[in-house]
Amino acid sequence: MHNCKIDYLRNQSWPQPFLEHDAYKTRGPFQTMANNGWRLHNTLSHEVFRPDDSILTAVGRNRVHWIATQTPANRRHIYVLQARTPEETERRVASVEDALSGIVSNGNPPQVFVTSKEPTMGSGEWNATLSRMRREQMIVPKLQADNTGTN
């Protein structure tokens, strides 16, 4: 009888008890995608480190500064792409931490993590070539002739 009463009360209050759970389950995949997007965005790849000594380039320092000062506080994590050797990876992390030490930011400084997930991106040369090809293939716009006889 007790279960019958619970079922009755549950049916009377439907759908209210289930809305929050459904909304949470629906938002879950989107939250995962947002987290992965921020992670890839905050990943410092091979291009921002000098190849000979694994020190940040000027572009890398600017990127670290932007992440430390402009990203939302809960997204201020820096991911350093793993290098070929552990020593090289340690030098990269030390270079990022050195760049962070000179930045004054509100709240806690960003944490630095090592990742093996490489962000997908193209070189500037490839992007410029693609853009140039698109412009060359565009149809030249032209106005239609005025057939009304008035000028």
Number of C-alpha atoms within 10 A of each C-alpha: 6 7 8 9 10 11 11 11 11 14 11 10 10 10 10 11 10 11 11 11 10 10 10 10 11 11 10 10 11 11 11 10 11 11 13 12 12 15 19 18 13 21 24 25 21 17 12 18 21 14 12 7 11 20 21 26 15 12 12 21 19 14 18 25 19 13 21 25 18 12 14 9 16 7 16 22 20 26 23 23 20 21 18 8 8 10 11 17 17 16 17 26 23 16 20 23 17 14 17 20 10 9 13 12 14 9 9 10 17 20 13 17 13 17 17 12 14 14 15 7 8 8 8 9 9 10 12 11 11 11 11 11 11 10 11 9 8 8 7 7 6 6 5 6 6 8 7 6 5 5 5
